[in-house]
Amino acid sequence: MAVVGADGLVTGANPAFAGLFGGDTTGRSAEELTGLAADHADRKTYRDVLRGRRPRLRCTRRVKRADGGTLWAEITLTPLTGPGGDGRGGGMGGDGRGALLCVTDIGERRELRARLRHLEMHDAVTKLPNRALFFERLTAALESAAYERGATGRIGLCYLDLDGFKAVNDTLGHRIGDKLLTAVAARLAECAESVGASRGGGHLVARLGGDEFAVLVEESTGTEQLSDLARSVLAALQRPFDLDGQRLSVSASIGVVERAAAGTSATGLMQAADTTLYWAKEDGKARWTLFDPERNAHRMTRQALSSSLRPALERGEFALEYQPLVGLADGVTHGVEALVRWQHPRFGTLAPNRFVGIAEEDGSIVQLGRWVLRTACRQARRWQLDHPGSRPLFVSVNVAVRQVWDSDLVADVARTLEETGLPPHLLQLELTESAVMGSAGRPLQALQALSDMGVRIAIDDFGTGYSNLAYLSRLPVSALKLDGSFVRGFQDEAHPNPADETIVEALVQLAHRLGLTVTAECVETAGQAARLRRIGCDSGQGWLYSRAVPPDRIAELVGLTALPA
């Protein structure tokens, strides 16, 4: 401690102060001794305290000792005023103003604080920076990138996790799992150091939790740099690990993001990285995938559709269109297939392939399927009543697998037929081949009950799955719908492929021997229809006859007539 006069010179000091700065310090400049003179802001505050303009100075800085070493010290300066203003009580002369200067060694405190921060900001297993330090560094990098001249202004990230790491913990125990994580961390650090040295500048490797790691590339030079790093990491991790006599082989999936730092947030970057990592896993694992804005836009659209699908049902945004099923021998329309459309307020009219898969994933297919069934049966009954002089059309409705498992399909169909008054033989239910083949238990019982009720059962997209015709004899199926890929092989009418015709002819003959009718999908030309007719196919569906149209067009399109008055 020392007393400093209004002129900034030491007027008295205790032995500790004298020992720190080398003997008698009286008459020496306090701001020079403590190094305050080197900092403009601290120097100004110091002088304001001496002049009575500020109540106190408190700062932390390195102080140079008399022996040439340094220490971290907390420096405080507090104003003093002698009794009566004569300067005697405070040991000061002049106008009686001055201050008490305290220099406190905080080296041990700072060292302890640094150790605690290191423990707080580093992973206990791998010793790598943890999630907290990673995000602190990432945020700082994004904030500084816009202000540093001569920098690239870009940032990159490799976000990875180990494929099948849970199996290691489950089979070999957490001790081996931790050793594997530590070994992986070491290889990641080597890769980052190697690629960073060759490209200039280092990279931050962090463990974000579990088996997830990240490599942050500040001032990246482009996607090529990140691609090189990802390839290097994959190659390094594919080398076997020898751990306590266990030889382990692992792989990783990596999401790679590289972009301009301007306009990028830490949250946005991590969301992009997480999405890209998911793509890498979805595409087969053991690979790296670069962020694709177009693919991400598709994902965002899918997510938007998923979140709005159930409300859309309540708002009545769905509609049905119908496509004729035409007899190839007589050219007469015997039925129609109901095809659902989503009149989305943002994305326009959406075909089933845009949303049915989503509905199957989240279970809303059950509610949507019931609506389609009711609407189609009601419409088929309306045609029957409005055109009693014409042969009634049957309506074919697609049924998803989840409708069989997650609802009482038999009860739904029975209730719908009763409510609408549609005869059961005018309803055909289409299930995909993969859903029907191998059916047992509840699905098979449901199909049998529906068939006993008089409802037709058809297998849709036949030929793309199991194609087990022998199994069909044990199923209550009445019709097959050949997948369009078979019919598209008939398009080159000038140079027909005999193999295509042979395959389709064999399928048709086998189906007929099992008592099944066959409908060919995607018939687009008269030539295709002629070949299918020659082969013996029963009916066709496709643009040759009509695209799917609203219900009010069907009567005109297929020539339905009413009884004369």
HELIX and SHEET records of a PDB file:
HELIX    1   1 PRO A   15  PHE A   21  1                                   7    
HELIX    2   2 ALA A   30  THR A   34  1                                   5    
HELIX    3   3 LEU A   36  ALA A   38  5                                   3    
HELIX    4   4 HIS A   40  LEU A   50  1                                  11    
HELIX    5   5 PRO A   83  GLY A   85  5                                   3    
HELIX    6   6 GLY A  107  MET A  121  1                                  15    
HELIX    7   7 ARG A  131  ALA A  145  1                                  15    
HELIX    8   8 PHE A  165  LEU A  172  1                                   8    
HELIX    9   9 HIS A  174  ARG A  199  1                                  26    
HELIX   10  10 THR A  223  GLN A  238  1                                  16    
HELIX   11  11 ALA A  266  GLU A  282  1                                  17    
HELIX   12  12 PRO A  293  ARG A  315  1                                  23    
HELIX   13  13 PRO A  352  ARG A  354  5                                   3    
HELIX   14  14 VAL A  356  ASP A  362  1                                   7    
HELIX   15  15 ILE A  365  ASP A  386  1                                  22    
HELIX   16  16 VAL A  401  ASP A  406  1                                   6    
HELIX   17  17 LEU A  409  THR A  420  1                                  12    
HELIX   18  18 PRO A  424  LEU A  426  5                                   3    
HELIX   19  19 GLU A  433  VAL A  436  1                                   4    
HELIX   20  20 ARG A  442  MET A  453  1                                  12    
HELIX   21  21 LEU A  469  LEU A  472  1                                   4    
HELIX   22  22 GLY A  484  ARG A  488  1                                   5    
HELIX   23  23 PRO A  498  ARG A  513  1                                  16    
HELIX   24  24 ALA A  526  ILE A  535  1                                  10    
HELIX   25  25 PRO A  551  VAL A  558  1                                   8    
SHEET    1   A 5 VAL A  10  ALA A  13  0                                        
SHEET    2   A 5 ALA A   2  GLY A   5 -1                                        
SHEET    3   A 5 ARG A  97  ASP A 105 -1                                        
SHEET    4   A 5 THR A  70  THR A  81 -1                                        
SHEET    5   A 5 LEU A  57  LYS A  64 -1                                        
SHEET    1   B 5 LEU A 204  GLY A 209  0                                        
SHEET    2   B 5 GLU A 212  GLU A 218 -1                                        
SHEET    3   B 5 ARG A 154  ASP A 163 -1                                        
SHEET    4   B 5 SER A 251  ALA A 260 -1                                        
SHEET    5   B 5 TRP A 288  LEU A 290  1                                        
SHEET    1   C 2 PHE A 241  LEU A 243  0                                        
SHEET    2   C 2 GLN A 246  LEU A 248 -1                                        
SHEET    1   D 9 GLY A 348  LEU A 350  0                                        
SHEET    2   D 9 THR A 333  HIS A 344 -1                                        
SHEET    3   D 9 PHE A 318  GLY A 327 -1                                        
SHEET    4   D 9 SER A 539  GLY A 540 -1                                        
SHEET    5   D 9 THR A 517  ALA A 520  1                                        
SHEET    6   D 9 ALA A 479  LEU A 482  1                                        
SHEET    7   D 9 ARG A 456  PHE A 462  1                                        
SHEET    8   D 9 LEU A 427  THR A 432  1                                        
SHEET    9   D 9 PHE A 394  ASN A 398  1                                        
END                                                                             
